[in-house]
Amino acid sequence: MSGGRGDVAIIGMACLFPQAPDLKTFWENIVAGVDAIGEPPDGWGAGAVLDPDSTENDRLYTTRGGYLGGGIPFDPMKFGVMPRAVDGGEPEHFVALQLAHQALEDAGYLERPFDRSRTGVILGRGTYVNRGLVACFQHTIVIDQVIGLLRRLHPEYSADDLALLKKSLKANLPPFNPETAPGLAHSVMCGRIANRLNLMGPAFSVDAACSSALIAVDYAIRDLRSGVCDLVLAGGIQVSTTHPIALLFSQLGALARSGTIRPFHPEADGLLLGEGAGVVVLKRRDEAERDGDRIYAVIRSVGTSSDGRAVGILAPRVEGEELAMRRAYESSGVDPASVGLIEAHGTGTPVGDATEIEAMLRVFGDGGARARIAVGSVKSMIGHCIPGAAVAGLIKAALAVYHGILPPTLHADGGHPKLSGTPLYLNSRTRPWIHHGHGPRRAGVSAFGFGGINAHAILEEHGAVGAAPRAARLHARRDSELFLISASSRAALAARCESLRALVARNPAIAPHDLAYSLNCPAPAAGRAEDGGPGTGAAVLSIVAGSLDDLGRKLDHAIPRLRDAERGRIKDVGGIYYFDERLHREGGPAFLFPGEGAQYPDMLADLCLHFPEARAWFDLMDRAFRDHERGFLPSEVLFPPPGAGADEAESRIWSMESAIESVFAADQALHAILTALGVRPAAIAGHSTGEYSALLASGATEVADESRLIEHILD
């Protein structure tokens, strides 16, 4: 159990999960609530019998899961690996190598010197029959059994006939030779990473079933705290969820007959298997700060335990799970009440979920507390990746504290009845993480392996409360984008729009935010009026669109109208704007701050997800009322947890006190965003209680620090 001798920073990450080939896509999928569960790739479990109602040994309840799908890109020459060693080897070896390289790159250490002799590699992985070993068994045991059976059934076959048949059978399999043999040994995976990346610290794998990745992180933290290593790559991997593995879980009665994984839902009927892998780069916090590393999150502690004498060797035990959590909090000195998010094990099995809820309630509070702690499980999106599962949860939680976002859990409508009236709630939608505490945002990550090995990690955001927002953000998907198309004349603008329309049609994979950025912020050389730099030309068309298809349709609508000389303006409520004559060529924008009556549930929630400057004002408002006698926070009114007091919040939002607080925070949040974007008003005014915001934004009312500002708010 790690804890007590210094915090550890996560400074780099890389991952591969269903429908997510990289870290950025994985986080964007989480925020967008993408369900990556589907059918297995062609050839998976050929000849398998699918029967949801069967109890026979060779039949599956479902084949659905979180699969990686087709071939995973890997360039062996980039890593100095002979191509012959890849075909027929275990894919996990090469995926792990590639992710380790990407994680170091994300941490900025591919081009920076570091002590490679004090850099370790510890990864969690299973000893299941995966893709490479299946081929090995087919080359040996299976083919020999087939030949032996044919020899008995067809004694007329000569030795030459059988040898030819054996050769033909082998020809249809991946190769098995001296080059591929190392790729089939479990012990070689981390050794290959150390060899190819020239790392000379400890390099080994651990198998703790579903807890493998967190146990690997625990060992990594021990090596960092003891001084054995200065840098450790840790994580977990499971990229070959084969038919035999599915049969194993089917035998255990763990697979969801419904084909849907629903963690902590009263109708949950089991898990779905998944594939994926992740690697994090860990470093002592003080040294990461000294060296200017980007820190995603800080790991305060990892608590571990086993279940001891439970009902059965595979049955979860409340006392064991509780012990792992308590050890983490006791060793770190962290108060469990300061946690705002728990990334739970959450497999969707009825017994497992009920046991985990009971363990969480023993640690995180009694049933009379208000809902304050979000609970979720990434397995609802990607399935259960077994030894790769915990690293998916770790990465999700690290990015949640890094971005200040509470991620959703899918298929979570309603939530488990055991959560009702407790401090815990199942978070079913993406929400801004409004934080009222003195300290940083904190998250707990749980992983409970069958066989009784439990682990719980405590993560917290790096930086002080109210610190300047970070520039590096991994999610750029927004509901809509603003596209500014500019040219020297109206005719040139129409031609430019036609060119843009053709570009969009030819390149449907362009990210809308990238295209919007290129149009709105071109390189200086392309900013001349005749080239259509934004705002530089005499003619400007503005389009608000949610996708490339939407942009294409709106260009189709705008182009003929731009060609119509009789039309002086285009003003479409769908988001298309053009004016021959600007309303005012002189002067600047004016800000009018609204007062009470402008509030609404989830006000500016979408902006808070993308602009930390906005979320910071709602954080401050909660801190102002943290110890207030009235007993509720502004965020509980504006951003109520799913299914937790929504009706009460709806009524409170229209009370005078809540209205003033909500509108004031939103006014200041919008002003902070516009200020960060460089928009400066020529005039400022306020309507009703919006006058307070106007006075503050204009500088007419000055506050020296946050404490004085809070006094101003409470007055």
Secondary structure, DSSP 8 states (H G I E B T S, - for coil): -EEEEEEEEEEEEEEEBTTBSSHHHHHHHHHHT----B---TTTTTT-EE-TT---TTEES---BB---S-----GGGGT--HHHHTTS-HHHHHHHHHHHHHHHHHT-SSS---GGGEEEEEEE--S--HHHHHHHIIIIIHHHHHHHHHHH-TTS-HHHHHHHHHHHHHTS---STTTGGGG-TTHHHHHHHHHHT--S-EEEE--GGGHHHHHHHHHHHHHHHTS-SEEEEEEEE----HHHHHHHHHTT-B-TTS---TT-TT---B-BB-EEEEEEEEEHHHHHHTT---SEEEEEEEEEE--S-SSTTS--HHHHHHHHHHHHHHHT--GGG--EEE------HHHHHHHHHHHHHHH--TTS-S-EEEE-THHHH-B-GGGHHHHHHHHHHHHHHHTEE---TT-SS--GGGTTSSEEE--S-EE----SSS--EEEEEEEETTTEEEEEEEE-SS-TT----S--S----S-EEEEEEESSHHHHHHHHHHHHHHHHH-TTS-HHHHHHHHHS--GGG-SGGGT-TTTSSEEEEEEESSHHHHHHHHHHHHHHHH-TT--EEEETTTEEEESS-S-SSS--EEEE--TT---TTTTHHHHHH-HHHHHHHHHHHHHTTT-TT---HHHHHS--TTSSHHHHHHHTTSHHHHHHHHHHHHHHHHHHHHHTT---SEEEE-TTHHHHHHHHHTSS--SSHHHHHHHHH-
